[in-house]
Amino acid sequence: MPKTNVLLLGAGFIADIHMECYHRFVPQAKVVGVFARNDQKAQAFAKRHGIPESYDDLHQAIATSGCDVVDICLPNFLHHQAVLEIMCAAYASARSGARIPLPFTPHAPKPIDHWLGY
């Protein structure tokens, strides 16, 4: 079975938990990159978990990581912007997906139905 390439957005506590879950329960997942706003934090997380790439630029991470799935491990107030970036990339390339943790965000200026076109 081919591996699914995963990009993690976030390098904190929740990202550590997601990495543990991938290792223990999702052997078909291959984490190919991690994004954090702080480059040193992203590099340290990547080194600690054996992830080949680290990014401090969200656009670059989504565009160049070769990911099939983006796993959002960011604080809730950052989910909205991340999902919009992912949706734009998915629309442009027809290859990216998003695992959107709930709540999607309490900080969206409009309901999610607006962004999805319903």
Secondary structure, 3 states (H helix, E strand, C coil): CCCEEEEEECCCHHHHHHHHHHHHHCCCEEEEEEECCCHHHHHHHHHHHCCCCEECCHHHHHHHCCCCEEEECCCHHHHHHHHHHHHHHHHHHCCCEEECCCCCCCCCCCCHHHHHCC
